[in-house]
Amino acid sequence: MADEKKYRLRLQELKALDNKHLQAQQQIELYKVQISRSFNKKVRKKIFKKDDLVLAVRRSMVKTHKTKEKLQPKWEGPFVAESVYSMEHTAS
């Protein structure tokens, strides 16, 4: 009988632990939503049209000496947009 009581107690502890894990997971998901809202608060959607002037980001793939590019401009351009692609993506 003592063993059966121990098993029941252990099963109750595991169920309580599962509930705590579920609550923690829900808190993490809420936190991620809050952080993404805060981060994206000032992001504005910009729609480009053909023949608009655009700037391109200057980034080399491999930076060997950071000091060489320290005073270089971060943008190249302006360039004329020849074609425009839709960047629609859905949340999965």
Residue frames relative to the residue before (quaternion, step in Angstrom):
aa qw qx qy qz dx dy dz
M 1.0000 0.0000 0.0000 0.0000 0.00 0.00 0.00
A 0.6279 0.5535 -0.3408 0.4280 3.55 1.01 -0.77
D 0.6403 0.5234 -0.3224 0.4606 3.58 1.04 -0.79
E 0.6475 0.5173 -0.3201 0.4590 3.59 0.96 -0.82
K 0.6365 0.5210 -0.3228 0.4682 3.59 1.03 -0.76
K 0.6352 0.5257 -0.3194 0.4670 3.58 1.04 -0.82
Y 0.6539 0.5170 -0.3103 0.4570 3.58 0.97 -0.87
R 0.6505 0.5091 -0.3154 0.4670 3.59 0.95 -0.84
L 0.6481 0.5150 -0.3108 0.4670 3.56 0.97 -0.90
R 0.6597 0.5063 -0.3048 0.4643 3.56 0.96 -0.89
L 0.6362 0.5272 -0.3209 0.4630 3.59 1.02 -0.79
Q 0.6415 0.5106 -0.3185 0.4757 3.60 1.00 -0.77
E 0.6395 0.5207 -0.3222 0.4649 3.58 1.01 -0.81
L 0.6607 0.5056 -0.3094 0.4606 3.58 0.98 -0.83
K 0.6369 0.5139 -0.3286 0.4714 3.59 1.02 -0.75
A 0.6441 0.5075 -0.3203 0.4743 3.59 0.99 -0.81
L 0.6404 0.5218 -0.3191 0.4644 3.58 1.04 -0.77
D 0.6222 0.5323 -0.3358 0.4657 3.60 1.03 -0.77
N 0.6451 0.5117 -0.3188 0.4693 3.60 0.98 -0.81
K 0.6470 0.5087 -0.3204 0.4690 3.58 0.99 -0.80
H 0.6378 0.5148 -0.3288 0.4691 3.60 1.01 -0.77
L 0.6437 0.5198 -0.3178 0.4631 3.59 0.97 -0.84
Q 0.6573 0.4985 -0.3096 0.4729 3.59 0.93 -0.85
A 0.6466 0.5132 -0.3210 0.4642 3.58 0.97 -0.83
Q 0.6433 0.5207 -0.3190 0.4619 3.59 0.97 -0.84
Q 0.6496 0.5048 -0.3152 0.4731 3.59 0.98 -0.81
Q 0.6402 0.5144 -0.3271 0.4676 3.60 0.98 -0.77
I 0.6375 0.5250 -0.3262 0.4600 3.59 1.00 -0.81
E 0.6650 0.5013 -0.3065 0.4610 3.58 0.93 -0.86
L 0.6389 0.5092 -0.3257 0.4758 3.60 0.99 -0.76
Y 0.6417 0.5271 -0.3169 0.4583 3.56 0.99 -0.85
K 0.6474 0.5184 -0.3216 0.4568 3.61 0.96 -0.85
V 0.6363 0.5180 -0.3276 0.4684 3.59 1.01 -0.79
Q 0.6572 0.5081 -0.3124 0.4608 3.59 0.93 -0.88
I 0.6641 0.5004 -0.3073 0.4627 3.58 0.92 -0.86
S 0.6711 0.4858 -0.3196 0.4600 3.60 0.89 -0.82
R 0.6180 0.5244 -0.3508 0.4690 3.61 1.03 -0.67
S 0.6641 0.5028 -0.3029 0.4631 3.56 0.92 -0.91
F 0.6794 0.4976 -0.2905 0.4543 3.57 0.92 -0.91
N 0.7603 0.3885 -0.1958 0.4823 3.58 0.94 -0.90
K 0.3502 0.7807 -0.4678 0.2212 3.59 1.26 0.07
K 0.7903 0.3177 -0.1608 0.4986 3.58 0.88 -0.90
V 0.4631 0.6657 -0.4596 0.3621 3.58 1.25 0.15
R 0.1110 -0.7931 0.5979 0.0357 3.52 -0.83 1.04
K 0.4427 -0.6831 0.5150 0.2686 3.52 -1.01 0.83
K 0.0995 -0.7882 0.6068 0.0262 3.55 -0.85 1.01
I 0.1501 -0.7835 0.6001 0.0593 3.55 -0.74 1.07
F 0.2027 -0.7828 0.5811 0.0919 3.53 -0.73 1.11
K 0.2231 -0.7433 0.6152 0.1389 3.51 -1.26 0.57
K 0.6459 -0.4943 0.3954 0.4268 3.53 -1.26 0.31
D 0.8182 0.2165 -0.2270 0.4818 3.56 -1.11 0.89
D 0.4173 0.6573 -0.5068 0.3700 3.63 1.18 0.39
L 0.4247 -0.6580 0.5485 0.2930 3.56 -1.21 0.50
V 0.0284 -0.8047 0.5919 -0.0365 3.57 -0.83 1.03
L 0.3350 -0.7028 0.5868 0.2227 3.53 -1.31 0.41
A 0.2537 -0.7494 0.5920 0.1535 3.57 -1.18 0.61
V 0.4701 -0.6682 0.5028 0.2824 3.55 -1.05 0.78
R 0.2732 -0.7420 0.5903 0.1623 3.57 -0.97 0.90
R 0.2468 0.7389 -0.5990 0.1851 3.57 -0.53 1.15
S 0.2769 -0.7372 0.5877 0.1855 3.52 -0.78 0.97
M 0.5681 -0.6167 0.4236 0.3428 3.56 -1.09 0.67
V 0.7889 0.1173 -0.0531 0.6010 3.58 0.95 -0.84
K 0.1591 -0.7800 0.5995 0.0829 3.55 -0.73 1.07
T 0.2057 -0.7989 0.5545 0.1094 3.55 -0.50 1.18
H 0.7904 0.0707 -0.0235 0.6081 3.57 0.94 -0.87
K 0.3268 -0.7799 0.5017 0.1822 3.55 -0.36 1.22
T 0.6207 0.5775 -0.3518 0.3968 3.58 1.04 -0.65
K 0.5880 0.5854 -0.3809 0.4080 3.61 1.10 -0.55
E 0.7745 0.3579 -0.1823 0.4887 3.57 0.95 -0.85
K 0.3574 0.7802 -0.4642 0.2195 3.55 1.25 0.10
L 0.7926 0.2897 -0.1471 0.5159 3.58 0.89 -0.86
Q 0.4471 0.6825 -0.4594 0.3511 3.58 1.25 0.23
P 0.5576 -0.5973 0.4406 0.3717 3.61 -1.10 0.56
K 0.4739 -0.6894 0.4790 0.2660 3.56 -1.13 0.69
W 0.7578 0.3314 -0.1626 0.5381 3.57 1.23 -0.42
E 0.2152 -0.7312 0.6296 0.1503 3.53 -1.25 0.54
G 0.5684 0.6131 -0.4288 0.3424 3.54 -1.07 0.50
P 0.5147 0.1051 -0.7639 -0.3748 1.55 -2.34 -0.80
F 0.2337 -0.7373 0.6200 0.1321 3.51 -1.28 0.62
V 0.4307 -0.6651 0.5409 0.2821 3.55 -1.25 0.46
A 0.3884 -0.7173 0.5301 0.2315 3.59 -0.80 1.03
E 0.2413 -0.7939 0.5454 0.1185 3.57 -0.62 1.14
S 0.7907 -0.0026 0.0016 0.6122 3.58 1.09 -0.62
V 0.2520 -0.7633 0.5837 0.1149 3.54 -1.19 0.64
Y 0.1548 -0.7868 0.5943 0.0620 3.56 -0.94 0.97
S 0.4553 -0.6673 0.5174 0.2823 3.55 -1.11 0.65
M 0.1957 -0.7882 0.5766 0.0898 3.58 -0.91 0.95
E 0.2114 0.7935 -0.5400 0.1847 3.58 1.05 0.70
H 0.0757 0.7711 -0.6304 0.0472 3.54 -0.95 0.90
T 0.3168 -0.7501 0.5522 0.1790 3.52 -1.10 0.66
A 0.5039 -0.6352 0.4920 0.3170 3.52 -1.14 0.65
S 0.1941 -0.8018 0.5542 0.1108 3.56 -0.83 0.94
